[in-house]
């Protein structure tokens, strides 16, 4: 063995024989050339790059040729590791290789080893990890159903586990092209947060942790709806009436009809109306809203009309009188005026305050007489048979024993 030679340099050898003779033999012819070599140096870690393919399962691996130490690399050994476990070894003559038919759900790393005539190099460090994911298959058969309060049920035909083409399976759902909440791996989803009364269609896509399919075809349309909004109604009493004000214009995503019943009736969705009433008379009305789904909401209100006001009565001048016992130009008949009186028969007396004939309030008729009068309405007037002629003095009527308003004559 001849040591100290330089790897990669070709050498030939000649031989000369020598004995006790004074001169050695001639040199032989040169040998065939030989080049000393050592196994290649350890390659650097390969580079792994996922190949973009819809079905996934492909990774391109490349590396840099190491120092050959005197003899060209004849072969590389490319080892494949799936989730940390060695699965396959490929022999490669170049410095790259596309690896196909991999599991798109798994993580892969690679090592490489070089070989020349002198032997194999040390194995390289492992490459970077790559997952050969692809693009999931588009889901189909999307159906929307069971609209509710701000929500709709969405269901679809699930794809197989392999059709996700990568780890981290999930479905995403969109409403009218907006949003993409995750439904996990379920094949149905109650889509929340929708606006009642708005029509929606839904689309679904399948995703892995790195890519999503295109959106599915839209579902049928559904319009969510909520409970019927409770209507409002108020009531207030007045003079022989009760007034109601209602508002049933709230919406829930479905058409509604309105019925106002009780003391008033209406089908208007809002308004104000009054019901006739007696004094201190309580009236009630209710407003009911019904939607096309058969849901109802109702509210009632009541109020009492004003109590009967205190009756009033006062005197004004009627027809003039010319009499020997009433000579002043102001001499005229009493006219009794009344308001808010109960209808029916009443006894009316003519009264005056202090005057030249008498001091204090007194009946001006002889023997304290009076008149029966029928009040046909709550308010009115009637001329009496008594007359008076002292201007500047006060007059009044007493009805059924009660003295009413004093007025100057």
Buried (B, 14 or more C-beta within 10 A) or exposed (E): EEEEEEBBEEEEEEEEEEEEEEEEEEEEEEEEEEBBBBBBBBBBBBBBBBBEBEEBBBBBBBBEBBBBBBBEBEEBBBBBBBEEEEEEEBEBEEBEBEBEEBBBBBBBBBBBBBBBEBEBBEBBEBBEBBBBBBBBBBBEEBBBEEBBEBBBBBBBEBBEEEBBBBBEBBBBBBBBEEEBEEBEEEBBBEBEEBEBBEEBBBBBBBBBEBBBBEBBEBBEEBBBBBEBBEBBBEBBBEEBBBBBBBBBBBBBBBEBEBBBBBBBEBEEBBBEBBBEBEEEBEBBBBBBBBBEBEBEBBBEBBBBBBEBEEBEBBBBBBEEBEEEEBEEEBBBBBBBBBBEBEEEEBEBBBBBBEBEEEEEBBBBBEEEEBBEBEBEEBEBEBBBEBBBBBEEBBBBBBBEEEEBEBBEB
